[in-house]
């Protein structure tokens, strides 16, 4: 397996045969997206694209309370070190960019 399951902090990743199991793993925040999770998912999809041993991916979440509640409201985007007033209505949902299609898989 080219993907190192131990390299993630917000994802639980394992492979069984040709199936890659990806579990969102921030149960204390109901698996809400933060910068680390966004970066890890984006990197994971790029790695999946080049790993011929992976035939399918199952995406789920750890725990039993929620799959994902969207963006973490404590995740405040910044650009070049400048913080901005954050509102979920003025910031693009990072989830749109995190799927396999957006990462050319």
C-alpha positions as CSV (number, residue, x, y, z in Angstrom):
1,X,0.0,0.0,0.0
2,X,1.6,3.3,-1.1
3,X,-0.6,5.3,1.3
4,X,0.7,5.4,4.9
5,X,-2.3,5.0,7.2
6,X,-0.3,6.4,10.1
7,X,0.4,9.7,8.4
8,X,-3.1,11.1,9.1
9,X,-4.4,12.9,12.2
10,X,-8.0,13.5,11.1
11,X,-8.6,10.4,9.0
12,X,-8.6,6.7,9.9
13,X,-7.3,4.9,6.8
14,X,-7.0,1.2,6.0
15,X,-6.9,-1.0,3.0
16,X,-8.4,-4.5,2.6
17,X,-7.5,-5.9,-0.8
18,X,-8.5,-3.4,-3.4
19,X,-10.8,-1.5,-1.1
20,X,-9.5,1.6,0.7
21,X,-11.5,2.5,3.9
22,X,-11.4,6.2,4.8
23,X,-13.1,7.3,8.0
24,X,-13.4,10.9,9.0
25,X,-11.9,10.9,12.5
26,X,-12.8,14.0,14.5
27,X,-15.7,12.7,16.6
28,X,-15.3,15.4,19.2
29,X,-16.1,18.0,16.5
30,X,-18.7,15.7,14.7
31,X,-16.1,15.3,11.9
32,X,-16.3,18.9,10.8
33,X,-13.8,20.1,8.2
34,X,-10.8,22.0,9.5
35,X,-7.6,23.0,7.6
36,X,-5.8,19.8,8.6
37,X,-8.7,17.6,7.4
38,X,-9.0,19.5,4.2
39,X,-5.3,19.1,3.5
40,X,-5.3,15.4,4.4
41,X,-8.3,14.6,2.2
42,X,-6.9,16.5,-0.7
43,X,-3.6,14.7,-0.4
44,X,-5.3,11.4,0.1
45,X,-7.3,11.7,-3.2
46,X,-4.1,12.6,-5.1
47,X,-2.4,9.5,-3.7
48,X,-5.4,7.3,-4.5
49,X,-5.2,8.5,-8.1
50,X,-1.7,7.0,-8.6
51,X,-2.2,3.8,-6.5
52,X,-3.2,1.0,-8.8
53,X,-3.8,-1.4,-5.9
54,X,-6.9,0.7,-4.9
55,X,-10.1,-0.3,-6.9
56,X,-12.7,1.5,-4.7
57,X,-12.9,3.8,-1.7
58,X,-15.5,3.6,1.1
59,X,-15.9,6.9,2.9
60,X,-17.5,6.9,6.4
61,X,-16.8,8.3,9.8
62,X,-15.8,7.0,13.2
63,X,-18.2,7.0,16.1
64,X,-22.0,6.9,16.0
65,X,-23.3,10.4,16.4
66,X,-22.7,12.1,13.0
67,X,-21.1,11.6,9.6
68,X,-20.0,15.2,9.1
69,X,-21.4,18.5,10.1
70,X,-19.7,20.5,7.5
71,X,-17.1,23.3,8.1
72,X,-15.7,23.6,11.6
73,X,-16.8,27.0,12.9
74,X,-13.5,27.3,14.7
75,X,-11.7,27.1,11.4
76,X,-11.1,30.7,10.5
77,X,-9.5,31.1,7.0
78,X,-6.6,33.5,6.7
79,X,-4.6,34.7,3.7
80,X,-1.0,35.8,4.1
81,X,-1.3,35.8,7.8
82,X,-4.3,38.2,7.9
83,X,-7.4,36.8,9.6
84,X,-10.8,37.6,8.2
85,X,-14.2,37.9,9.8
86,X,-15.7,34.5,9.4
87,X,-19.2,33.6,8.4
88,X,-20.3,30.3,6.8
89,X,-22.3,32.5,4.4
90,X,-19.2,34.3,3.0
91,X,-16.8,31.5,2.7
92,X,-16.9,28.7,0.2
93,X,-17.5,25.3,1.6
94,X,-14.2,23.4,1.5
95,X,-16.1,20.1,1.1
96,X,-16.7,21.0,-2.5
97,X,-13.0,20.7,-3.3
98,X,-12.3,17.5,-1.3
99,X,-13.9,14.7,-3.3
100,X,-12.1,12.5,-5.8
101,X,-13.5,14.2,-8.9
102,X,-12.2,17.6,-7.7
103,X,-8.8,16.0,-7.3
104,X,-8.8,14.4,-10.7
105,X,-9.2,10.8,-9.5
